Amino acid sequence: MYERLYHSIPDVPAYLERLQVPAPVKLDKSYLDTLIYAHQCRIPFENLDVCAYHRPISLGIPDIFDKVIVSRRGGYCFELNALFTQLLKDLGYHATACMCRILRNKAFTPPILHRGIIVESEGRQYFCDVGYGGPAAPGSVLIEDHATTCFGSGQYHVSRTDDYWWTLSRTTSSGLLELVMQFYTMPQENVDFVAMNDYCSQNPNSIFTQKLFLNVRTGDGAAHILGTVFTLEKGADTLTRNITDCSEFLDIAHTYFDLHCLDGFNLPPEDARVR
């Protein structure tokens, strides 16, 4: 019943071509970081199937591959991190799934509704994520108490929360410390995320059924869509504008997110975008 969740990547060279990354010479942290950054730049986080098309989300590796690599779409965490974990395994990395809870912008303890990745490389463990629509680290983050991993001017911090959980935070551009998420390192099976995926993609209380989310990293910033608001971060500058109609959305999706296979797309009804 769940066999497709565990299939190998159908075409690893095609995946690497989509990322515009050459085959590995050495499976180390440097190559891992190259893969993560390329993934965040070239494969967008997006929930169009959930919010706009109302399609079921399959977690079968061949199905995700067909959507993301063959049809050049994006996806959300249960798709992107599942596919990327399998790519890492097929390349030869020791990679496992982990469960996470998103802490950013929350004043309460949220449910576990995010899938992350733990990679063991050169005797150390790293947290990786190519399926988070927020400020994800552009590379692998060292899992050690009070460890800080720097990416240019960006800093991501890991601290032990208790006997089970680790907390990931970051230093913002304004110098503030911001909580991002919690995760634990016990390996999870792919099947463990089926129920979470069903909730996030179908339940009316899920944020993904309520609003459009699109995010992609760029060479000098990032592009985002939240509901009908488009934001372009370029260096220290931020441009924000409201999307007024379907034609404008499709133009932005093509230009900034490299999404071209959106036949039949319509903006969700207004009442679905403002809950």
Stockholm file with secondary structure:
# STOCKHOLM 1.0

chainA/1-275         MYERLYHSIPDVPAYLERLQVPAPVKLDKSYLDTLIYAHQCRIPFENLDVCAYHRPISLGIPDIFDKVIVSRRGGYCFELNALFTQLLKDLGYHATACMCRILRNKAFTPPILHRGIIVESEGRQYFCDVGYGGPAAPGSVLIEDHATTCFGSGQYHVSRTDDYWWTLSRTTSSGLLELVMQFYTMPQENVDFVAMNDYCSQNPNSIFTQKLFLNVRTGDGAAHILGTVFTLEKGADTLTRNITDCSEFLDIAHTYFDLHCLDGFNLPPEDARVR
#=GR chainA/1-275 SS CCGGGGCCCSCHHHHHHHHTCCCCSSCSHHHHHHHHHHHHHHSCEECHIIIIICCCCCCCHHHHHIIIIISCCCBCHHHHHHHHHHHHHHHTCEEEEEEEEECTTCSSCCCCCEEEEEEEETTEEEEECSCCSSSCCSSCEECSTTEEEEETTEEEEEEECSSSCEEEEEECTTSCEEEEEEECCSCBCGGGGHHHHHHHHHCTTSHHHHSCEEEEEETTEEEEEETTEEEEEETTEEEEEECCSHHHHHHHHHHHHCCCCCTTCCCCCHHHHCC
#=GC SS_cons         CCGGGGCCCSCHHHHHHHHTCCCCSSCSHHHHHHHHHHHHHHSCEECHIIIIICCCCCCCHHHHHIIIIISCCCBCHHHHHHHHHHHHHHHTCEEEEEEEEECTTCSSCCCCCEEEEEEEETTEEEEECSCCSSSCCSSCEECSTTEEEEETTEEEEEEECSSSCEEEEEECTTSCEEEEEEECCSCBCGGGGHHHHHHHHHCTTSHHHHSCEEEEEETTEEEEEETTEEEEEETTEEEEEECCSHHHHHHHHHHHHCCCCCTTCCCCCHHHHCC
//
